[in-house]
Every structure is written in structure tokens, then in C-alpha cells.
């Protein structure tokens, strides 16, 4: 990505490091001039992904001895987050979409992270390497002005 801002964080699998991940997303989105209207949603998607790794890929080690790598990159057109870990392999793309009505009726308080990530991001891919590395890659494209309902509303207000 040309004219991009990038940052790579290496954190231990402890929730106290999630604030540095959120700060990293904020910094890259701002300096990369990606639309800031997407900032909270992007932060949520990356935070959910890292939290899932901490809770599931490294459930055997809750002491914070394992590492997670978060590579972030942004420019005005594109935001990319690649999250790498060496924990238990788990492909989030294999998880079916939840039935939200049942989820609420049952009073469940967890289990919507992957659903939210899919709703927020334009592309989500997952892969593993021979050395045991898992990588979740998430991409968000900037919405171009002149497309969609907000552009129609802007044209209509200009015509008045």
C-alpha cells in the first residue's frame, strides 16, 4: 500500500495489553488518513480478534507467556490488520453465523465477536503456516464519496 502508515505490535497474551492494541489502531487510522468514522468499528474488530486469541488459542497459558503479533496498516483507501499467534489452531471462518433471536432469548453474553468482525470488515481470511503460526487478516475499504445512499442524499440537498 503506497503512502501507508504501518505499525507492528508484539504483545503478551494478557488483557492489560489490549489498550495498546486499541491505541495502535487509533494511531494508524489517524496517521494513515483512513476515514475516522470507521475508527470505533475497526478498533472493536481488532480488539475482538486479539481477545479471542487470548481466551481460546492460548487457553492453556493464561499467565501471559505467549506472544501475539498485531500488524496494522492504513492509507486513505484501505485498512489492514494481520493478527498472528502460535496457539491452538482455530479458523473463525468455520463458525456459522449466530441466530441473534436465540442468542438474546437464551441470555448469552458471549459468542458474538466473530459475527461482529464479519459485519465490520469487508474481507476476513485465515491461514496457518508449517511452523504453527496462525494468521487472521482483516481488510476494510474506505467508502468512496459519490456512492451509496449518503451520496444520493447529498445530491438531493444540493439540488434544492
Buried (B, 14 or more C-beta within 10 A) or exposed (E): EEEBBBBEBEBBBBEEBBEEBBEBBBBBBEBBBBBEEBBEBBBBBBBBBBBBBBBEBBEEEEEBEBBBBBBBBBBEBBBBBBBBBBBEEBEBEEEEEBEEEEBEEEEEEEEBBBBBBBEBBEEBEBEEEEEEBBBBBBBBEBBEEEEEEEEEEEEEEEEE
